[in-house]
Amino acid sequence: MRTLVLGGIRSGKSRWAEEAIATALPAGEPVRYLAPGPPGSDDAAWAHRVAAHRDRRPAHWSTVENTDLAAELRGSPGTPTLVDDLGGWLTGTLDRNRAWEDDSAAGAVRDTVDDAVAAIGAFGATLVLVTPEVGLAVVPATPAGRKFADELGELNQRVAQLCDRVVLVVAGQALPIKAPLG
């Protein structure tokens, strides 16, 4: 089963996703925690947030930090996986392609996104994907901000189509958007 978990900053989406995958599997079953965002920075507050996420994960979970989301999913298609998060991955993809203000990079970004979406659709094990919901915010004032919101909004729609379940987390509470059939 594939689950997409949307939410705002500090909404509780990561914690909810961690609990969702843990309860979907037999106790003690290994989970791969895939962090596909750009490498850490010198920001101490960000490092603290990352450490807090890491500290609350069970010891039997493995953490993989790799920006090649499609390759990671294809490399272990039978391993239950939590991806946190698609917004960070998209930011890294835009950075690597220098696409923030260069429209000529749109094709490379689109190819990378298409590849990741295909890998998500082909993934065979339990998969929980975390992503920011950008549709509830004001329209960004900068071209780069609008590009990110547009690209992430489209990515979220495509991934939601592939998922059996979609939830929106607000204040730690999950609101069902799409439920599994049957």
C-alpha positions in Angstrom: 0.0 0.0 0.0 1.2 3.5 -0.8 0.3 6.4 1.5 0.8 10.1 0.8 1.0 12.3 4.0 0.5 16.0 3.3 0.8 18.8 5.9 2.2 22.2 6.7 5.4 23.0 8.6 5.3 21.5 12.1 1.9 19.9 11.4 2.9 16.5 12.8 3.1 14.9 9.3 6.4 13.2 9.9 5.4 11.8 13.2 2.1 10.6 11.8 3.8 8.9 8.9 6.3 7.1 11.2 3.4 5.8 13.3 1.4 4.8 10.2 4.2 2.7 8.7 5.1 1.2 12.1 1.5 0.0 12.7 1.1 -1.3 9.1 3.9 -3.8 9.6 4.5 -6.7 12.0 6.4 -5.5 15.1 10.1 -5.3 14.6 10.0 -5.5 10.8 12.7 -3.4 9.3 11.8 -0.1 7.7 14.0 2.0 5.4 13.8 5.7 6.2 14.7 7.5 3.0 15.8 11.1 3.4 16.1 12.3 -0.2 16.6 16.0 0.5 19.8 18.0 0.0 22.7 17.4 2.4 22.6 19.1 5.8 23.8 22.7 6.2 25.6 24.6 8.9 22.2 25.6 10.3 22.3 24.5 14.0 18.5 24.7 14.3 18.0 22.5 11.2 20.5 20.0 12.5 18.6 19.9 15.8 15.3 19.1 13.9 17.0 16.4 11.9 18.5 14.9 15.1 15.0 14.9 16.8 13.5 13.0 13.9 16.4 10.5 13.9 16.2 10.0 17.7 12.5 9.0 17.7 12.9 6.3 15.1 13.2 2.7 16.3 16.6 1.1 16.3 15.6 -1.5 13.7 14.9 1.2 11.1 17.7 2.0 8.7 18.3 5.6 7.5 19.4 6.2 3.9 20.3 9.8 2.8 20.3 9.9 -1.0 19.0 12.5 -3.4 18.4 9.9 -6.2 14.9 8.9 -5.1 14.0 6.8 -8.1 17.2 4.7 -7.8 16.7 4.1 -4.1 13.1 3.0 -4.6 14.1 0.7 -7.5 17.1 -0.7 -5.7 15.0 -2.2 -2.8 11.4 -2.5 -4.1 10.5 -5.1 -1.4 11.6 -3.1 1.6 9.0 -1.1 3.5 10.0 2.5 3.1 9.2 5.9 4.5 10.2 8.9 2.3 10.6 12.2 4.2 10.1 14.4 2.3 9.2 15.1 -1.3 9.6 18.9 -0.8 13.2 18.5 0.3 13.8 16.2 -2.6 12.3 18.6 -5.1 14.4 21.5 -3.7 17.5 19.4 -4.2 16.4 18.5 -7.7 15.8 22.2 -8.6 19.2 23.1 -7.0 21.2 20.4 -8.9 19.7 21.5 -12.2 20.1 25.2 -11.4 16.4 25.5 -12.3 15.3 28.2 -9.9 15.6 31.0 -12.5 16.7 29.1 -15.6 13.7 27.8 -17.6 16.1 25.9 -19.9 16.5 23.4 -17.1 12.8 22.5 -17.0 13.3 19.4 -19.2 15.9 18.0 -16.9 13.7 18.6 -13.8 10.7 17.1 -15.5 12.7 14.0 -16.5 13.9 13.5 -12.9 10.3 14.0 -11.5 8.9 11.6 -14.1 11.5 9.0 -13.2 10.7 9.4 -9.4 6.9 9.2 -10.1 7.4 6.0 -12.1 9.5 4.5 -9.4 6.8 5.3 -6.8 4.2 3.7 -9.0 6.2 0.5 -9.5 7.2 0.2 -5.8 5.9 -3.1 -4.4 6.2 -2.9 -0.6 4.6 -0.6 1.9 5.5 3.0 1.0 4.7 6.1 3.0 5.6 9.5 1.5 5.7 12.7 3.4 5.3 16.1 1.6 4.5 19.7 2.4 1.1 20.9 1.3 1.6 24.2 -0.6 -2.0 24.7 -1.7 -3.0 26.4 1.6 -0.4 29.1 1.6 -0.4 32.5 0.0 1.0 32.7 -3.6 4.8 33.3 -3.1 6.1 36.7 -3.9 9.2 35.6 -5.7 9.6 33.7 -9.0 11.6 30.9 -7.2 8.9 30.6 -4.6 6.2 30.3 -7.2 8.3 27.8 -9.2 8.6 25.6 -6.1 4.9 25.9 -5.2 3.9 25.1 -8.8 6.3 22.1 -9.1 5.5 20.7 -5.7 1.7 21.1 -6.2 1.9 19.2 -9.5 4.2 16.5 -8.0 1.8 16.0 -5.0 -1.1 15.6 -7.4 0.7 13.0 -9.5 1.8 11.0 -6.4 -1.7 11.2 -4.8 -3.1 9.6 -8.0 -0.7 6.6 -7.4 -1.4 6.2 -3.7 -4.1 4.0 -2.1 -4.4 6.4 0.8 -3.9 10.2 1.1 -4.1 12.1 4.4 -3.7 15.7 5.4 -2.2 16.2 8.8 -3.2 19.4 10.7 -2.2 19.9 14.3 -1.1 16.3 14.5 -4.5 15.0 13.4 -4.9 13.1 10.1 -7.8 14.0 7.9 -8.5 11.3 5.3 -8.5 12.7 1.7 -8.4 9.4 -0.1 -9.1 6.0 1.4 -8.1 2.5 0.2 -10.7 0.8 -1.9 -12.5 -2.2 -0.3 
